[in-house]
Amino acid sequence: MSGEDRFFEKDGDLTLRYRIAGEGPPVTLNHGVGSDLESWDEVVPVLSPHFTVLRYDMRGHGGSTKVRAPFKIDAFVDDYRALLGHAGFATTHFVGFSLGGLVAQAVALAMPERIEKLAIVASVSGRTPEEHKTVRERADNLATGNKVGHAAKAAAERWFTDEFIAKHPEIVAERVRKAESMDPQCYGYSYDVFASNDFVDELPKIRAETLVATGEQDPTGTVRMAHLMAERIPNARSHIFPRYRHSLLGEAPREVAGVLLDFLKG
């Protein structure tokens, strides 16, 4: 079972949508920018027989409050800390995808006593100057009013392999549609968080056993970044999914689920 929608009101001005399914040790799943908790739909059935799975929409995303004012990554961390308390979990494994993987790094640094194992999937750290410039330009374009839909359509080829686009245009179109449907201000503020943060110098402080995974052809969370994170985090290893690009949850969710299950149970 995937769980039913629940809602947590934080501080009277922010509501977070979340779901809980399964039983066993808690594990939290956190999505990427322009997405929502449904991005984990094909992963949850693999994990829920072994774990109590908590997944949620970050502020500005999905069914959570549309926050139309700039915020920093600390807001994502504080939201999660409050949700974890509301759910009654003292500790949890934490899995983050893309922006969620950046939040995962921040969470592991901010509340190490509450994170058991950490999985960082298709995420970023140690960007080169050119990578910083590229992601900053995308964030600035979104901030100046360029349509999210245009950015999403342009991103589809970074997200999916060519053969998947040819074989499953409906899945690609649905992913683009989901990004297009997001509030433009919320998308822009969230993407700015993604563009503005890099924890490469803080990674040696992460105490949790960590898996860093990405696609072999991911132009965002590159193989170089994955290996760098695994080298800098004291108790970490990397896993590279052959040939895939960024959208591992859209193109290879069962492969991702299998690797996560082995890591979390191991």
C-alpha positions in Angstrom: 0.0 0.0 0.0 1.2 3.5 -0.8 -0.5 5.2 2.1 -3.2 7.9 2.1 -2.6 11.7 2.0 -2.1 13.3 5.4 -1.5 16.9 6.2 0.7 18.5 8.8 0.2 22.2 9.7 3.5 23.8 10.8 3.5 27.1 12.6 0.0 27.9 11.3 1.3 29.2 7.9 2.7 26.1 6.2 1.0 22.8 5.5 3.0 19.8 4.3 1.3 16.9 2.5 2.8 13.5 3.4 2.1 9.7 3.3 3.2 6.8 5.5 3.1 3.2 4.4 4.6 -0.1 5.5 6.1 -1.2 8.8 9.6 -1.6 10.2 12.4 0.9 10.7 11.5 4.4 9.3 12.9 5.6 6.0 12.2 9.0 4.5 12.0 9.7 0.7 12.5 13.2 -0.6 11.8 14.3 -4.2 13.4 16.7 -6.6 12.6 20.2 -7.7 9.3 20.5 -9.7 8.2 17.1 -8.6 6.3 15.6 -5.6 5.9 12.5 -3.4 4.3 10.6 -6.2 7.8 10.4 -7.9 8.4 7.5 -5.4 5.3 5.5 -6.4 7.2 2.6 -7.8 9.9 2.6 -5.1 7.5 2.4 -2.1 6.1 -1.1 -2.9 9.6 -2.5 -2.8 10.6 -0.8 0.5 7.3 -0.9 2.4 7.4 -4.6 3.3 10.6 -3.9 5.2 10.4 -0.3 6.3 7.9 2.3 7.4 8.1 4.7 4.5 7.5 8.4 5.0 7.4 10.6 1.9 6.3 14.2 1.6 6.0 17.2 -0.6 8.5 19.9 0.1 7.2 23.5 0.6 6.0 24.9 -2.7 5.5 21.5 -4.3 2.6 19.1 -4.8 -0.1 19.4 -2.1 2.1 21.4 0.3 1.7 25.2 0.8 2.7 27.4 -2.2 5.3 29.6 -0.5 5.6 32.7 -2.6 8.6 34.3 -0.9 12.3 33.5 -1.2 13.7 31.0 1.3 17.0 29.2 2.0 17.8 25.5 2.3 17.5 25.9 6.1 13.7 26.2 5.6 13.6 22.8 3.9 15.6 21.4 6.9 13.4 23.0 9.5 10.2 21.8 7.7 11.5 18.3 7.7 12.6 18.4 11.4 9.1 19.5 12.3 7.5 16.8 10.2 9.7 14.1 11.6 8.6 15.1 15.1 5.0 15.2 14.1 5.3 11.6 12.6 6.8 10.5 15.9 10.1 9.1 14.5 13.1 9.5 16.7 15.5 8.4 13.9 15.1 7.5 10.2 17.0 6.5 7.1 16.9 9.4 4.6 16.9 9.1 0.8 16.9 12.2 -1.3 16.7 12.7 -5.1 18.3 15.7 -6.9 17.2 18.7 -4.8 16.1 16.2 -2.2 19.6 14.8 -2.2 20.9 18.3 -1.5 18.4 18.6 1.3 19.6 15.1 2.5 23.1 16.5 2.9 21.8 19.5 4.8 19.6 17.3 7.1 22.5 14.9 7.8 24.7 17.8 8.8 22.0 19.6 10.8 20.6 16.6 12.8 23.1 13.8 12.6 21.7 12.1 15.7 18.4 11.5 13.9 19.7 10.1 10.6 20.6 6.4 10.5 21.6 5.7 6.8 21.8 8.3 4.1 21.2 7.8 0.3 22.0 10.7 -2.0 20.6 10.0 -5.5 21.3 12.0 -8.7 22.4 15.0 -6.6 25.1 17.6 -6.5 28.3 18.6 -4.7 31.6 20.1 -5.7 30.3 21.9 -8.9 33.0 23.2 -11.2 33.0 26.9 -12.0 31.4 26.1 -15.4 28.7 23.9 -13.7 28.1 26.8 -11.2 27.6 29.2 -14.1 25.2 26.9 -16.0 23.0 26.2 -13.0 23.0 29.9 -11.9 21.9 31.0 -15.4 19.0 28.5 -15.2 18.0 29.8 -11.8 18.2 33.5 -12.9 16.1 32.7 -16.0 13.4 31.3 -13.8 13.6 34.2 -11.4 13.1 36.7 -14.2 9.9 35.2 -15.3 10.8 32.7 -18.0 8.1 30.0 -18.1 8.7 26.8 -16.1 7.2 24.9 -19.0 9.9 26.1 -21.4 12.6 25.1 -18.9 11.0 21.7 -18.4 10.7 20.9 -22.1 14.3 21.9 -22.5 15.3 19.7 -19.6 13.6 16.5 -20.9 16.7 15.5 -22.8 18.9 15.9 -19.7 16.4 13.9 -17.7 15.8 10.9 -20.0 17.8 8.7 -22.4 17.0 9.1 -26.1 15.6 5.6 -26.4 13.3 6.1 -23.4 12.0 9.3 -24.9 11.3 7.4 -28.1 9.6 4.4 -26.4 7.8 6.2 -23.6 6.8 9.7 -24.8 3.8 9.6 -22.4 5.9 9.3 -19.3 8.2 12.1 -20.5 5.2 14.3 -21.3 3.7 13.6 -17.8 7.0 14.6 -16.1 7.1 17.8 -18.2 3.4 18.4 -17.4 4.0 18.0 -13.7 6.8 20.6 -13.8 4.7 23.0 -15.9 1.8 22.7 -13.4 4.0 23.9 -10.5 3.6 27.5 -9.3 6.3 29.5 -11.2 7.4 31.4 -8.1 7.7 28.3 -6.0 9.7 26.6 -8.8 12.0 29.5 -9.1 12.6 29.8 -5.3 13.3 26.1 -5.0 15.6 26.0 -8.0 17.5 29.0 -6.5 18.1 26.8 -3.4 19.4 24.0 -5.7 21.7 26.5 -7.5 23.0 28.3 -4.5 24.1 25.5 -2.2 27.1 23.2 -2.2 28.2 21.2 0.8 31.4 19.8 -0.6 33.5 21.3 2.2 31.1 20.0 4.9 30.8 16.4 3.6 33.6 15.0 5.9 31.3 15.9 8.9 28.5 13.5 7.8 28.4 10.6 10.2 25.8 8.4 8.6 26.6 5.4 6.5 26.0 6.8 3.0 25.2 5.6 -0.5 25.8 8.0 -3.3 24.1 6.9 -6.6 23.6 8.5 -10.0 23.2 7.7 -13.7 26.2 7.2 -15.9 25.1 9.9 -18.3 23.5 12.3 -15.7 24.6 15.8 -16.7 23.4 17.3 -13.4 24.4 14.9 -10.6 27.5 13.7 -12.5 29.5 10.6 -12.0 32.4 12.9 -10.9 30.3 14.4 -8.2 29.0 11.0 -7.0 32.6 9.7 -6.6 33.7 13.0 -5.0 30.9 12.8 -2.4 31.7 9.1 -1.7 35.3 10.0 -1.2 34.6 12.9 1.1 32.0 11.3 3.3 33.8 9.1 5.8 31.6 6.0 5.6 30.3 6.1 2.0 30.3 4.3 -1.3 29.0 5.1 -4.7 26.8 3.2 -7.2 26.6 4.2 -10.9 23.5 3.1 -12.9 24.8 2.3 -16.4 23.7 4.6 -19.3 20.9 6.5 -17.5 20.6 10.2 -17.3 19.0 12.3 -14.5 15.5 11.0 -14.2 16.3 7.7 -12.5 12.9 7.6 -10.7 11.1 8.0 -14.0 13.1 5.7 -16.1 14.5 3.1 -13.7 12.5 3.2 -10.5 12.7 -0.6 -9.8 16.4 -0.6 -10.3 16.8 2.3 -7.9 14.5 0.5 -5.4 16.5 -2.7 -5.5 19.8 -0.8 -4.8 18.2 1.2 -2.0 16.7 -2.0 -0.4 20.1 -3.8 -0.5 21.8 -0.7 1.1 19.2 0.0 3.7 18.9 -3.7 4.8 22.6 -4.4 4.5 
